[in-house]
Amino acid sequence: MKTTLKISNILSWINLIVGGILVAGGLLSMLSTPNASILLVSVVLTGSIVLHSYAALQLRKSIKYPNIPLNKQTPTGIKFIGFMALFFAILNIGNAVVIIQNAEEVIKQVELPFKPEGIDLVAAIRGAGIFSLLFSIGIAANVLLSIRLLKWYLASKQQE
Protein backbone atom coordinates (compact mmCIF):
# COMPACT_ATOMS: atom_id res chain seq x y z
CA MET A 1 0.00 0.00 0.00
CA LYS A 2 2.88 2.38 0.76
CA THR A 3 4.28 1.91 -2.74
CA THR A 4 0.89 2.62 -4.29
CA LEU A 5 0.58 5.78 -2.20
CA LYS A 6 4.05 6.97 -3.22
CA ILE A 7 3.43 6.31 -6.92
CA SER A 8 0.05 8.04 -6.73
CA ASN A 9 1.60 11.01 -4.95
CA ILE A 10 4.35 11.42 -7.55
CA LEU A 11 1.95 11.04 -10.48
CA SER A 12 -0.54 13.43 -8.89
CA TRP A 13 2.05 16.16 -8.49
CA ILE A 14 3.39 15.69 -12.04
CA ASN A 15 -0.14 15.69 -13.47
CA LEU A 16 -1.10 18.70 -11.38
CA ILE A 17 1.84 20.77 -12.62
CA VAL A 18 1.75 19.74 -16.28
CA GLY A 19 -2.06 19.86 -16.37
CA GLY A 20 -1.99 23.34 -14.85
CA ILE A 21 0.42 24.50 -17.55
CA LEU A 22 -1.84 23.00 -20.23
CA VAL A 23 -4.92 24.69 -18.78
CA ALA A 24 -3.13 28.03 -18.64
CA GLY A 25 -2.01 27.60 -22.26
CA GLY A 26 -5.53 26.67 -23.30
CA LEU A 27 -6.96 29.72 -21.58
CA LEU A 28 -4.43 31.96 -23.29
CA SER A 29 -5.21 30.32 -26.64
CA MET A 30 -8.92 30.96 -26.10
CA LEU A 31 -8.18 34.68 -26.16
CA SER A 32 -6.81 34.58 -29.68
CA THR A 33 -8.72 31.74 -31.35
CA PRO A 34 -12.01 32.35 -33.12
CA ASN A 35 -13.20 28.77 -32.55
CA ALA A 36 -13.49 28.91 -28.78
CA SER A 37 -15.75 25.85 -28.48
CA ILE A 38 -12.93 23.46 -29.34
CA LEU A 39 -10.59 25.15 -26.91
CA LEU A 40 -13.26 25.19 -24.22
CA VAL A 41 -13.58 21.42 -24.46
CA SER A 42 -9.81 21.05 -24.31
CA VAL A 43 -9.63 23.32 -21.25
CA VAL A 44 -12.38 21.32 -19.52
CA LEU A 45 -10.67 18.01 -20.24
CA THR A 46 -7.23 19.24 -19.17
CA GLY A 47 -8.85 20.89 -16.16
CA SER A 48 -10.18 17.50 -15.14
CA ILE A 49 -6.58 16.32 -14.81
CA VAL A 50 -5.83 19.13 -12.38
CA LEU A 51 -9.01 18.56 -10.36
CA HIS A 52 -8.47 14.80 -10.21
CA SER A 53 -4.85 15.22 -9.13
CA TYR A 54 -5.93 17.56 -6.34
CA ALA A 55 -8.61 15.10 -5.20
CA ALA A 56 -6.05 12.27 -5.28
CA LEU A 57 -3.72 14.31 -3.09
CA GLN A 58 -6.58 14.90 -0.63
CA LEU A 59 -7.29 11.16 -0.56
CA ARG A 60 -3.62 10.44 0.09
CA LYS A 61 -3.63 12.94 2.96
CA SER A 62 -6.70 11.27 4.51
CA ILE A 63 -5.14 7.83 4.18
CA LYS A 64 -1.80 8.92 5.61
CA TYR A 65 -3.35 10.95 8.42
CA PRO A 66 -6.55 9.18 9.55
CA ASN A 67 -7.51 12.08 11.84
CA ILE A 68 -8.08 14.26 8.72
CA PRO A 69 -11.42 13.19 7.27
CA LEU A 70 -12.04 13.01 3.55
CA ASN A 71 -14.48 15.59 2.22
CA LYS A 72 -17.87 14.16 1.20
CA GLN A 73 -17.42 15.37 -2.39
CA THR A 74 -13.93 13.95 -2.90
CA PRO A 75 -14.96 10.32 -3.63
CA THR A 76 -17.42 11.51 -6.27
CA GLY A 77 -14.76 13.82 -7.67
CA ILE A 78 -12.21 11.04 -7.85
CA LYS A 79 -14.65 8.81 -9.72
CA PHE A 80 -16.41 11.28 -12.04
CA ILE A 81 -13.54 13.66 -12.73
CA GLY A 82 -11.24 10.65 -12.89
CA PHE A 83 -13.26 9.18 -15.74
CA MET A 84 -13.05 12.52 -17.58
CA ALA A 85 -9.28 12.53 -17.09
CA LEU A 86 -9.12 8.89 -18.22
CA PHE A 87 -11.11 9.80 -21.33
CA PHE A 88 -8.60 12.58 -22.06
CA ALA A 89 -5.70 10.17 -21.51
CA ILE A 90 -7.13 7.56 -23.88
CA LEU A 91 -7.75 10.15 -26.59
CA ASN A 92 -4.31 11.61 -26.09
CA ILE A 93 -2.60 8.21 -26.20
CA GLY A 94 -4.19 7.56 -29.60
CA ASN A 95 -3.17 10.98 -30.89
CA ALA A 96 0.37 10.60 -29.58
CA VAL A 97 0.84 7.22 -31.26
CA VAL A 98 -0.39 8.63 -34.58
CA ILE A 99 1.90 11.66 -34.26
CA ILE A 100 4.93 9.52 -33.41
CA GLN A 101 4.27 7.20 -36.36
CA ASN A 102 3.48 9.95 -38.89
CA ALA A 103 5.66 12.90 -37.83
CA GLU A 104 6.58 13.86 -41.41
CA GLU A 105 2.94 14.06 -42.49
CA VAL A 106 2.08 16.08 -39.39
CA ILE A 107 4.73 18.65 -40.31
CA LYS A 108 3.32 18.91 -43.84
CA GLN A 109 -0.18 19.59 -42.47
CA VAL A 110 0.83 22.17 -39.87
CA GLU A 111 1.38 25.70 -41.12
CA LEU A 112 4.14 27.38 -39.16
CA PRO A 113 4.39 31.18 -39.15
CA PHE A 114 8.14 30.89 -39.63
CA LYS A 115 10.57 28.17 -40.64
CA PRO A 116 13.04 27.54 -37.81
CA GLU A 117 16.62 27.15 -38.98
CA GLY A 118 18.80 24.33 -37.69
CA ILE A 119 15.97 22.48 -35.93
CA ASP A 120 14.92 18.99 -36.96
CA LEU A 121 11.16 19.41 -36.92
CA VAL A 122 10.51 15.68 -37.34
CA ALA A 123 12.53 14.93 -34.20
CA ALA A 124 10.82 17.78 -32.33
CA ILE A 125 7.34 16.51 -33.29
CA ARG A 126 8.28 12.96 -32.32
CA GLY A 127 9.66 14.23 -29.01
CA ALA A 128 6.42 16.07 -28.31
CA GLY A 129 4.51 12.91 -29.21
CA ILE A 130 6.61 10.82 -26.84
CA PHE A 131 6.13 13.36 -24.04
CA SER A 132 2.39 13.37 -24.69
CA LEU A 133 2.29 9.57 -24.66
CA LEU A 134 4.19 9.32 -21.36
CA PHE A 135 2.08 12.06 -19.78
CA SER A 136 -1.13 10.34 -20.86
CA ILE A 137 0.02 6.98 -19.52
CA GLY A 138 0.79 8.75 -16.22
CA ILE A 139 -2.71 10.23 -16.15
CA ALA A 140 -4.33 6.85 -16.78
CA ALA A 141 -2.16 5.14 -14.16
CA ASN A 142 -2.94 7.84 -11.59
CA VAL A 143 -6.69 7.60 -12.20
CA LEU A 144 -6.66 3.82 -11.84
CA LEU A 145 -4.49 3.94 -8.72
CA SER A 146 -6.67 6.64 -7.15
CA ILE A 147 -9.85 4.66 -7.73
CA ARG A 148 -8.18 1.60 -6.23
CA LEU A 149 -7.01 3.63 -3.20
CA LEU A 150 -10.49 5.12 -2.82
CA LYS A 151 -12.07 1.65 -2.75
CA TRP A 152 -9.56 0.57 -0.12
CA TYR A 153 -10.15 3.74 1.93
CA LEU A 154 -13.95 3.40 1.84
CA ALA A 155 -13.75 -0.31 2.73
CA SER A 156 -11.46 0.43 5.69
CA LYS A 157 -13.83 3.18 6.90
CA GLN A 158 -16.78 0.78 6.76
CA GLN A 159 -14.93 -1.75 8.89
CA GLU A 160 -14.41 0.81 11.63
N, C-alpha and C positions, 0 to 999 in steps of 0.2 A: 504494500500500500504506500510506503514511503517513496518508493521509486516512481509510482504513478503520480503521486502528488508533486514530486520534483519536476517530472517531465511536463505535467500540466502547468505548473508555475512558469517554467521557462517558455513554453509555447504561448501561454497567455500573455506574457510580457512582450514577446516578439510580435505576436499578432496585434496587440494593443498599439505598439509603436508604429509598425508598418501600416496597419489599418488606419490609424490616425493620420498618417502622412497621405495615404490614398484619399481619405475623406476630404482633407484640406485641399488637395489637388483637384478633386472633383468639384468642390465648392468654388474654387477659383476658376475652373473651366466653365462652370455654369454662367459666370459673369460675361464671358465672351462668346459663348456658343449660342447660335439661334435655336438649335433643337434641344431645348432644356429638358424635355421629357426623357430622353435617353440618359442624359447625365443625372437626372433625378433618380432614376432607377439604379444607376450605378452607385450613387451616393448612399441610397438606402441599403443596398446590398453590402457595400463596404462598411457602412455604419453598423450593420449587424455583427460584423467581425469585432468591432470595438466594444459594442454592448455585450456580446457573448464573452469576450475576454475579461471584461470587468466583472461580470456575474461569476465567471469561473474563479477569479481571484477572491471574490467574496465567499464562495463555497469553500475554497481552500482555507481561508481564514477561519471559517466556522468549524471545519474539520480539525484544524490544528489547535485551535483554542475553543474547546467545547463551551466555555462560559459565554462566548459571543454567539448569540442565536442568529440563524439565517433568516433574512427577511422573507415574508410570505410570498412576495412576488418573484424572488430569485429562482426558485425551481421552475416556474412557468417560463421565466426569461431564458433559463438555460436550455429548456426544451424547445420552445417556439423560436426564439432568436437563434438558437443553435442550428435548427433545421434550415433557417434562412442562410446562415453562414455556410452550412454544408452544401446547400444548393449553389451558392457562389463558388465554393471550392470545386465542386464537380464541373461546373461550367468553365471555370478558369483552367482546370486541368486539361480539359479537352482543347481549349484554345491554345494553351501553352504547347501541347504536343504537336498541334498543327503548325504553329509558328516555328517550332524547332525543326520540324521535318521540311518545311517549305519556306525557309528564310529568304531565299532569292526572290521568290514570287511575291512575298510580303513587301520587300523593298521596291519592287516594280509597281505595286499597287498604291503605296504610300507616297504622297506628294510632299516633299520636304521644301521648306521655304528657301533653304540654301544647301549647297552640296559641301559637306565637310571634307576638308583635305586631310589626307593621311590617316583616315579612320576606316577600318574594315567594317562596313555597315552590316555585312552578313554575320560576322562574329558578334557584333554588338546586339543585333536582333536575336541571335541564338542565345547569347548571354542573358538578355532580358527574358526570353522564353524559359530558360533554365531556372532563373530566379523566381519567375511566376509559378512554375511547376513546383518548386520546393516550398514556396510560401503557401500554395494551395494544399499541398500534402500536409503541411503543418497545421493549417486551419482544420482540415478534416480530422486529423489525429486529435487535435485539442477538443473538438466537439465530441468525438466519440469517447475520449477519456473523461470529459466533464459529465457526460450523461451517465457513464459508468460510476463515477464518483458520487454523483447525485443519488443514484439508486442505492449505493452502499450507505450513504449518509442517512437517507430516509428510512432504510431498513434498520439501521442502528438506533435511530430515534424512536422507532416503533417498539423496539425491544425494551427500551427504558421505561 
